Structure formats: C-alpha cells, structure tokens
C-alpha cells in the first residue's frame, strides 16, 4: 500500500501535464484554422482589388505630388 502513496503524485503530475499539452494542442489547431480563414479572406480581397476597374486607390495612400 505504501507504493501507492509514492505513485499518486507522479500520476497526478502526469495527468496535469497531459491536460496542459492537450489544451495547447487544441489552441494551436484553433489558431491555425483562424489564420487560414484570415488568409483566405485577405487573398479574396486582394484578388477583388486587383481585378477592380478604375483609378481608385484601395489602400487609401493616394498623395498628390
């Protein structure tokens, strides 16, 4: 029974580590999905600006010299 007392802290620490790593992995995959959505949106916006007609400056940096 004494060996169980020695194993409980190790098992507890292992479980804590498991849940922390699981949380980090899920956060990483969520961040990657959000980044991919943002990049798709930016790419679609760039294509629409590139194909737009006219002399309008889409970036708002038009300066007269």
mmCIF file as gemmi writes it, N, C-alpha and C atoms, coordinates in Angstrom:
data_model
loop_
_atom_site.group_PDB
_atom_site.id
_atom_site.type_symbol
_atom_site.label_atom_id
_atom_site.label_alt_id
_atom_site.label_comp_id
_atom_site.label_asym_id
_atom_site.label_entity_id
_atom_site.label_seq_id
_atom_site.pdbx_PDB_ins_code
_atom_site.Cartn_x
_atom_site.Cartn_y
_atom_site.Cartn_z
_atom_site.occupancy
_atom_site.B_iso_or_equiv
_atom_site.pdbx_formal_charge
_atom_site.auth_seq_id
_atom_site.auth_asym_id
_atom_site.pdbx_PDB_model_num
ATOM 1 N N . UNK Axp A 1 ? 0.809 -1.191 0 1 0 ? 1 A 1
ATOM 2 C CA . UNK Axp A 1 ? 0 0 0 1 0 ? 1 A 1
ATOM 3 C C . UNK Axp A 1 ? 0.86 1.268 0 1 0 ? 1 A 1
ATOM 4 N N . UNK Axp A 2 ? 2.062 1.154 0.535 1 0 ? 2 A 1
ATOM 5 C CA . UNK Axp A 2 ? 2.946 2.318 0.569 1 0 ? 2 A 1
ATOM 6 C C . UNK Axp A 2 ? 3.394 2.729 -0.83 1 0 ? 2 A 1
ATOM 7 N N . UNK Axp A 3 ? 3.479 1.776 -1.75 1 0 ? 3 A 1
ATOM 8 C CA . UNK Axp A 3 ? 3.9 2.11 -3.109 1 0 ? 3 A 1
ATOM 9 C C . UNK Axp A 3 ? 2.843 2.977 -3.802 1 0 ? 3 A 1
ATOM 10 N N . UNK Axp A 4 ? 1.575 2.838 -3.428 1 0 ? 4 A 1
ATOM 11 C CA . UNK Axp A 4 ? 0.525 3.694 -3.994 1 0 ? 4 A 1
ATOM 12 C C . UNK Axp A 4 ? 0.716 5.146 -3.583 1 0 ? 4 A 1
ATOM 13 N N . UNK Axp A 5 ? 1.151 5.355 -2.35 1 0 ? 5 A 1
ATOM 14 C CA . UNK Axp A 5 ? 1.4 6.712 -1.875 1 0 ? 5 A 1
ATOM 15 C C . UNK Axp A 5 ? 2.518 7.356 -2.703 1 0 ? 5 A 1
ATOM 16 N N . UNK Axp A 6 ? 3.474 6.558 -3.132 1 0 ? 6 A 1
ATOM 17 C CA . UNK Axp A 6 ? 4.56 7.073 -3.965 1 0 ? 6 A 1
ATOM 18 C C . UNK Axp A 6 ? 4.138 7.299 -5.409 1 0 ? 6 A 1
ATOM 19 N N . UNK Axp A 7 ? 3.137 6.57 -5.882 1 0 ? 7 A 1
ATOM 20 C CA . UNK Axp A 7 ? 2.698 6.703 -7.269 1 0 ? 7 A 1
ATOM 21 C C . UNK Axp A 7 ? 1.677 7.819 -7.485 1 0 ? 7 A 1
ATOM 22 N N . UNK Axp A 8 ? 0.915 8.144 -6.474 1 0 ? 8 A 1
ATOM 23 C CA . UNK Axp A 8 ? -0.152 9.14 -6.62 1 0 ? 8 A 1
ATOM 24 C C . UNK Axp A 8 ? 0.381 10.498 -7.096 1 0 ? 8 A 1
ATOM 25 N N . UNK Axp A 9 ? 1.452 11.052 -6.529 1 0 ? 9 A 1
ATOM 26 C CA . UNK Axp A 9 ? 1.946 12.341 -7.036 1 0 ? 9 A 1
ATOM 27 C C . UNK Axp A 9 ? 2.414 12.262 -8.493 1 0 ? 9 A 1
ATOM 28 N N . UNK Axp A 10 ? 3.053 11.156 -8.858 1 0 ? 10 A 1
ATOM 29 C CA . UNK Axp A 10 ? 3.512 11.007 -10.239 1 0 ? 10 A 1
ATOM 30 C C . UNK Axp A 10 ? 2.336 10.911 -11.2 1 0 ? 10 A 1
ATOM 31 N N . UNK Axp A 11 ? 1.324 10.156 -10.821 1 0 ? 11 A 1
ATOM 32 C CA . UNK Axp A 11 ? 0.137 10.04 -11.666 1 0 ? 11 A 1
ATOM 33 C C . UNK Axp A 11 ? -0.574 11.387 -11.762 1 0 ? 11 A 1
ATOM 34 N N . UNK Axp A 12 ? -0.672 12.088 -10.655 1 0 ? 12 A 1
ATOM 35 C CA . UNK Axp A 12 ? -1.298 13.415 -10.661 1 0 ? 12 A 1
ATOM 36 C C . UNK Axp A 12 ? -0.544 14.392 -11.548 1 0 ? 12 A 1
ATOM 37 N N . UNK Axp A 13 ? 0.776 14.395 -11.435 1 0 ? 13 A 1
ATOM 38 C CA . UNK Axp A 13 ? 1.583 15.29 -12.272 1 0 ? 13 A 1
ATOM 39 C C . UNK Axp A 13 ? 1.456 14.907 -13.742 1 0 ? 13 A 1
ATOM 40 N N . UNK Axp A 14 ? 1.401 13.612 -14.016 1 0 ? 14 A 1
ATOM 41 C CA . UNK Axp A 14 ? 1.225 13.151 -15.393 1 0 ? 14 A 1
ATOM 42 C C . UNK Axp A 14 ? -0.105 13.593 -15.975 1 0 ? 14 A 1
ATOM 43 N N . UNK Axp A 15 ? -1.155 13.511 -15.176 1 0 ? 15 A 1
ATOM 44 C CA . UNK Axp A 15 ? -2.47 13.959 -15.646 1 0 ? 15 A 1
ATOM 45 C C . UNK Axp A 15 ? -2.497 15.464 -15.893 1 0 ? 15 A 1
ATOM 46 N N . UNK Axp A 16 ? -1.883 16.221 -14.996 1 0 ? 16 A 1
ATOM 47 C CA . UNK Axp A 16 ? -1.821 17.67 -15.188 1 0 ? 16 A 1
ATOM 48 C C . UNK Axp A 16 ? -1.058 17.993 -16.471 1 0 ? 16 A 1
ATOM 49 N N . UNK Axp A 17 ? 0.074 17.342 -16.681 1 0 ? 17 A 1
ATOM 50 C CA . UNK Axp A 17 ? 0.852 17.56 -17.899 1 0 ? 17 A 1
ATOM 51 C C . UNK Axp A 17 ? 0.046 17.178 -19.136 1 0 ? 17 A 1
ATOM 52 N N . UNK Axp A 18 ? -0.663 16.056 -19.074 1 0 ? 18 A 1
ATOM 53 C CA . UNK Axp A 18 ? -1.484 15.613 -20.202 1 0 ? 18 A 1
ATOM 54 C C . UNK Axp A 18 ? -2.524 16.67 -20.562 1 0 ? 18 A 1
ATOM 55 N N . UNK Axp A 19 ? -3.234 17.197 -19.565 1 0 ? 19 A 1
ATOM 56 C CA . UNK Axp A 19 ? -4.275 18.179 -19.85 1 0 ? 19 A 1
ATOM 57 C C . UNK Axp A 19 ? -3.698 19.503 -20.35 1 0 ? 19 A 1
ATOM 58 N N . UNK Axp A 20 ? -2.542 19.891 -19.842 1 0 ? 20 A 1
ATOM 59 C CA . UNK Axp A 20 ? -1.903 21.12 -20.335 1 0 ? 20 A 1
ATOM 60 C C . UNK Axp A 20 ? -1.488 20.954 -21.79 1 0 ? 20 A 1
ATOM 61 N N . UNK Axp A 21 ? -0.861 19.838 -22.124 1 0 ? 21 A 1
ATOM 62 C CA . UNK Axp A 21 ? -0.44 19.607 -23.509 1 0 ? 21 A 1
ATOM 63 C C . UNK Axp A 21 ? -1.638 19.47 -24.444 1 0 ? 21 A 1
ATOM 64 N N . UNK Axp A 22 ? -2.697 18.846 -23.966 1 0 ? 22 A 1
ATOM 65 C CA . UNK Axp A 22 ? -3.92 18.717 -24.764 1 0 ? 22 A 1
ATOM 66 C C . UNK Axp A 22 ? -4.522 20.094 -25.04 1 0 ? 22 A 1
ATOM 67 N N . UNK Axp A 23 ? -4.55 20.943 -24.013 1 0 ? 23 A 1
ATOM 68 C CA . UNK Axp A 23 ? -5.073 22.296 -24.175 1 0 ? 23 A 1
ATOM 69 C C . UNK Axp A 23 ? -4.233 23.087 -25.183 1 0 ? 23 A 1
ATOM 70 N N . UNK Axp A 24 ? -2.906 22.956 -25.091 1 0 ? 24 A 1
ATOM 71 C CA . UNK Axp A 24 ? -2.02 23.67 -26.011 1 0 ? 24 A 1
ATOM 72 C C . UNK Axp A 24 ? -2.218 23.187 -27.441 1 0 ? 24 A 1
ATOM 73 N N . UNK Axp A 25 ? -2.374 21.889 -27.631 1 0 ? 25 A 1
ATOM 74 C CA . UNK Axp A 25 ? -2.561 21.335 -28.965 1 0 ? 25 A 1
ATOM 75 C C . UNK Axp A 25 ? -3.873 21.822 -29.574 1 0 ? 25 A 1
ATOM 76 N N . UNK Axp A 26 ? -4.923 21.844 -28.789 1 0 ? 26 A 1
ATOM 77 C CA . UNK Axp A 26 ? -6.212 22.329 -29.298 1 0 ? 26 A 1
ATOM 78 C C . UNK Axp A 26 ? -6.154 23.817 -29.608 1 0 ? 26 A 1
ATOM 79 N N . UNK Axp A 27 ? -5.476 24.579 -28.783 1 0 ? 27 A 1
ATOM 80 C CA . UNK Axp A 27 ? -5.341 26.014 -29.038 1 0 ? 27 A 1
ATOM 81 C C . UNK Axp A 27 ? -4.558 26.247 -30.32 1 0 ? 27 A 1
ATOM 82 N N . UNK Axp A 28 ? -3.528 25.45 -30.558 1 0 ? 28 A 1
ATOM 83 C CA . UNK Axp A 28 ? -2.726 25.584 -31.766 1 0 ? 28 A 1
ATOM 84 C C . UNK Axp A 28 ? -3.553 25.269 -33.002 1 0 ? 28 A 1
ATOM 85 N N . UNK Axp A 29 ? -4.337 24.204 -32.961 1 0 ? 29 A 1
ATOM 86 C CA . UNK Axp A 29 ? -5.144 23.851 -34.13 1 0 ? 29 A 1
ATOM 87 C C . UNK Axp A 29 ? -6.229 24.894 -34.383 1 0 ? 29 A 1
ATOM 88 N N . UNK Axp A 30 ? -6.781 25.467 -33.319 1 0 ? 30 A 1
ATOM 89 C CA . UNK Axp A 30 ? -7.775 26.527 -33.475 1 0 ? 30 A 1
ATOM 90 C C . UNK Axp A 30 ? -7.138 27.768 -34.084 1 0 ? 30 A 1
ATOM 91 N N . UNK Axp A 31 ? -5.933 28.099 -33.635 1 0 ? 31 A 1
ATOM 92 C CA . UNK Axp A 31 ? -5.228 29.259 -34.18 1 0 ? 31 A 1
ATOM 93 C C . UNK Axp A 31 ? -4.899 29.054 -35.654 1 0 ? 31 A 1
ATOM 94 N N . UNK Axp A 32 ? -4.473 27.859 -36.013 1 0 ? 32 A 1
ATOM 95 C CA . UNK Axp A 32 ? -4.169 27.576 -37.417 1 0 ? 32 A 1
ATOM 96 C C . UNK Axp A 32 ? -5.408 27.706 -38.295 1 0 ? 32 A 1
ATOM 97 N N . UNK Axp A 33 ? -6.545 27.229 -37.81 1 0 ? 33 A 1
ATOM 98 C CA . UNK Axp A 33 ? -7.789 27.342 -38.576 1 0 ? 33 A 1
ATOM 99 C C . UNK Axp A 33 ? -8.191 28.807 -38.741 1 0 ? 33 A 1
ATOM 100 N N . UNK Axp A 34 ? -8.063 29.589 -37.682 1 0 ? 34 A 1
ATOM 101 C CA . UNK Axp A 34 ? -8.399 31.015 -37.755 1 0 ? 34 A 1
ATOM 102 C C . UNK Axp A 34 ? -7.454 31.742 -38.704 1 0 ? 34 A 1
ATOM 103 N N . UNK Axp A 35 ? -6.18 31.412 -38.648 1 0 ? 35 A 1
ATOM 104 C CA . UNK Axp A 35 ? -5.208 32.041 -39.549 1 0 ? 35 A 1
ATOM 105 C C . UNK Axp A 35 ? -5.515 31.686 -41.001 1 0 ? 35 A 1
ATOM 106 N N . UNK Axp A 36 ? -5.884 30.439 -41.257 1 0 ? 36 A 1
ATOM 107 C CA . UNK Axp A 36 ? -6.207 30.017 -42.618 1 0 ? 36 A 1
ATOM 108 C C . UNK Axp A 36 ? -7.434 30.773 -43.133 1 0 ? 36 A 1
ATOM 109 N N . UNK Axp A 37 ? -8.449 30.943 -42.292 1 0 ? 37 A 1
ATOM 110 C CA . UNK Axp A 37 ? -9.63 31.71 -42.692 1 0 ? 37 A 1
ATOM 111 C C . UNK Axp A 37 ? -9.267 33.154 -43 1 0 ? 37 A 1
ATOM 112 N N . UNK Axp A 38 ? -8.417 33.742 -42.178 1 0 ? 38 A 1
ATOM 113 C CA . UNK Axp A 38 ? -7.997 35.123 -42.391 1 0 ? 38 A 1
ATOM 114 C C . UNK Axp A 38 ? -7.207 35.26 -43.685 1 0 ? 38 A 1
ATOM 115 N N . UNK Axp A 39 ? -6.318 34.311 -43.953 1 0 ? 39 A 1
ATOM 116 C CA . UNK Axp A 39 ? -5.527 34.363 -45.181 1 0 ? 39 A 1
ATOM 117 C C . UNK Axp A 39 ? -6.406 34.196 -46.417 1 0 ? 39 A 1
ATOM 118 N N . UNK Axp A 40 ? -7.413 33.335 -46.351 1 0 ? 40 A 1
ATOM 119 C CA . UNK Axp A 40 ? -8.341 33.178 -47.479 1 0 ? 40 A 1
ATOM 120 C C . UNK Axp A 40 ? -9.108 34.466 -47.72 1 0 ? 40 A 1
ATOM 121 N N . UNK Axp A 41 ? -9.554 35.111 -46.647 1 0 ? 41 A 1
ATOM 122 C CA . UNK Axp A 41 ? -10.284 36.363 -46.77 1 0 ? 41 A 1
ATOM 123 C C . UNK Axp A 41 ? -9.399 37.451 -47.369 1 0 ? 41 A 1
ATOM 124 N N . UNK Axp A 42 ? -8.165 37.537 -46.906 1 0 ? 42 A 1
ATOM 125 C CA . UNK Axp A 42 ? -7.239 38.545 -47.432 1 0 ? 42 A 1
ATOM 126 C C . UNK Axp A 42 ? -6.916 38.279 -48.896 1 0 ? 42 A 1
ATOM 127 N N . UNK Axp A 43 ? -6.761 37.021 -49.258 1 0 ? 43 A 1
ATOM 128 C CA . UNK Axp A 43 ? -6.468 36.684 -50.651 1 0 ? 43 A 1
ATOM 129 C C . UNK Axp A 43 ? -7.65 37.041 -51.554 1 0 ? 43 A 1
ATOM 130 N N . UNK Axp A 44 ? -8.861 36.763 -51.097 1 0 ? 44 A 1
ATOM 131 C CA . UNK Axp A 44 ? -10.054 37.118 -51.879 1 0 ? 44 A 1
ATOM 132 C C . UNK Axp A 44 ? -10.161 38.633 -52.025 1 0 ? 44 A 1
ATOM 133 N N . UNK Axp A 45 ? -9.876 39.365 -50.949 1 0 ? 45 A 1
ATOM 134 C CA . UNK Axp A 45 ? -9.909 40.827 -51.021 1 0 ? 45 A 1
ATOM 135 C C . UNK Axp A 45 ? -8.868 41.34 -52.003 1 0 ? 45 A 1
ATOM 136 N N . UNK Axp A 46 ? -7.664 40.777 -51.963 1 0 ? 46 A 1
ATOM 137 C CA . UNK Axp A 46 ? -6.605 41.226 -52.865 1 0 ? 46 A 1
ATOM 138 C C . UNK Axp A 46 ? -6.99 40.959 -54.313 1 0 ? 46 A 1
ATOM 139 N N . UNK Axp A 47 ? -7.567 39.78 -54.578 1 0 ? 47 A 1
ATOM 140 C CA . UNK Axp A 47 ? -7.991 39.473 -55.946 1 0 ? 47 A 1
ATOM 141 C C . UNK Axp A 47 ? -9.061 40.45 -56.418 1 0 ? 47 A 1
ATOM 142 N N . UNK Axp A 48 ? -10.006 40.799 -55.543 1 0 ? 48 A 1
ATOM 143 C CA . UNK Axp A 48 ? -11.056 41.738 -55.938 1 0 ? 48 A 1
ATOM 144 C C . UNK Axp A 48 ? -10.475 43.124 -56.196 1 0 ? 48 A 1
ATOM 145 N N . UNK Axp A 49 ? -9.51 43.538 -55.408 1 0 ? 49 A 1
ATOM 146 C CA . UNK Axp A 49 ? -8.862 44.837 -55.624 1 0 ? 49 A 1
ATOM 147 C C . UNK Axp A 49 ? -8.054 44.809 -56.914 1 0 ? 49 A 1
ATOM 148 N N . UNK Axp A 50 ? -7.369 43.719 -57.158 1 0 ? 50 A 1
ATOM 149 C CA . UNK Axp A 50 ? -6.533 43.593 -58.352 1 0 ? 50 A 1
ATOM 150 C C . UNK Axp A 50 ? -7.38 43.623 -59.624 1 0 ? 50 A 1
ATOM 151 N N . UNK Axp A 51 ? -8.559 43.037 -59.57 1 0 ? 51 A 1
ATOM 152 C CA . UNK Axp A 51 ? -9.418 42.97 -60.753 1 0 ? 51 A 1
ATOM 153 C C . UNK Axp A 51 ? -10.373 44.15 -60.866 1 0 ? 51 A 1
ATOM 154 N N . UNK Axp A 52 ? -10.358 45.066 -59.915 1 0 ? 52 A 1
ATOM 155 C CA . UNK Axp A 52 ? -11.281 46.202 -59.931 1 0 ? 52 A 1
ATOM 156 C C . UNK Axp A 52 ? -10.894 47.184 -61.029 1 0 ? 52 A 1
ATOM 157 N N . UNK Axp A 53 ? -11.907 47.81 -61.599 1 0 ? 53 A 1
ATOM 158 C CA . UNK Axp A 53 ? -11.669 48.835 -62.616 1 0 ? 53 A 1
ATOM 159 C C . UNK Axp A 53 ? -11.588 50.198 -61.943 1 0 ? 53 A 1
ATOM 160 N N . UNK Axp A 54 ? -10.983 51.128 -62.632 1 0 ? 54 A 1
ATOM 161 C CA . UNK Axp A 54 ? -10.937 52.492 -62.126 1 0 ? 54 A 1
ATOM 162 C C . UNK Axp A 54 ? -9.578 52.848 -61.558 1 0 ? 54 A 1
ATOM 163 N N . UNK Axp A 55 ? -9.497 54.096 -61.094 1 0 ? 55 A 1
ATOM 164 C CA . UNK Axp A 55 ? -8.243 54.607 -60.564 1 0 ? 55 A 1
ATOM 165 C C . UNK Axp A 55 ? -8.304 54.78 -59.057 1 0 ? 55 A 1
ATOM 166 N N . UNK Axp A 56 ? -9.316 54.222 -58.454 1 0 ? 56 A 1
ATOM 167 C CA . UNK Axp A 56 ? -9.477 54.342 -57.003 1 0 ? 56 A 1
ATOM 168 C C . UNK Axp A 56 ? -8.31 53.64 -56.31 1 0 ? 56 A 1
ATOM 169 N N . UNK Axp A 57 ? -7.752 54.294 -55.301 1 0 ? 57 A 1
ATOM 170 C CA . UNK Axp A 57 ? -6.649 53.71 -54.54 1 0 ? 57 A 1
ATOM 171 C C . UNK Axp A 57 ? -7.221 52.919 -53.372 1 0 ? 57 A 1
ATOM 172 N N . UNK Axp A 58 ? -7.166 51.589 -53.405 1 0 ? 58 A 1
ATOM 173 C CA . UNK Axp A 58 ? -7.802 50.785 -52.364 1 0 ? 58 A 1
ATOM 174 C C . UNK Axp A 58 ? -7.108 50.871 -51.011 1 0 ? 58 A 1
ATOM 175 N N . UNK Axp A 59 ? -5.873 51.319 -51.009 1 0 ? 59 A 1
ATOM 176 C CA . UNK Axp A 59 ? -5.121 51.352 -49.763 1 0 ? 59 A 1
ATOM 177 C C . UNK Axp A 59 ? -5.226 52.696 -49.057 1 0 ? 59 A 1
ATOM 178 N N . UNK Axp A 60 ? -5.816 53.689 -49.71 1 0 ? 60 A 1
ATOM 179 C CA . UNK Axp A 60 ? -6.01 54.988 -49.089 1 0 ? 60 A 1
ATOM 180 C C . UNK Axp A 60 ? -4.728 55.763 -48.901 1 0 ? 60 A 1
ATOM 181 N N . UNK Axp A 61 ? -3.737 55.523 -49.75 1 0 ? 61 A 1
ATOM 182 C CA . UNK Axp A 61 ? -2.452 56.213 -49.618 1 0 ? 61 A 1
ATOM 183 C C . UNK Axp A 61 ? -2.202 57.154 -50.79 1 0 ? 61 A 1
ATOM 184 N N . UNK Axp A 62 ? -3.248 57.511 -51.48 1 0 ? 62 A 1
ATOM 185 C CA . UNK Axp A 62 ? -3.096 58.363 -52.647 1 0 ? 62 A 1
ATOM 186 C C . UNK Axp A 62 ? -2.666 59.763 -52.213 1 0 ? 62 A 1
ATOM 187 N N . UNK Axp A 63 ? -1.512 60.178 -52.694 1 0 ? 63 A 1
ATOM 188 C CA . UNK Axp A 63 ? -0.997 61.51 -52.384 1 0 ? 63 A 1
ATOM 189 C C . UNK Axp A 63 ? -0.649 62.199 -53.69 1 0 ? 63 A 1
ATOM 190 N N . UNK Axp A 64 ? -0.958 63.472 -53.783 1 0 ? 64 A 1
ATOM 191 C CA . UNK Axp A 64 ? -0.598 64.231 -54.976 1 0 ? 64 A 1
ATOM 192 C C . UNK Axp A 64 ? 0.776 64.827 -54.777 1 0 ? 64 A 1
ATOM 193 N N . UNK Axp A 65 ? 1.578 64.729 -55.814 1 0 ? 65 A 1
ATOM 194 C CA . UNK Axp A 65 ? 2.949 65.251 -55.718 1 0 ? 65 A 1
ATOM 195 C C . UNK Axp A 65 ? 3.097 66.47 -56.565 1 0 ? 65 A 1
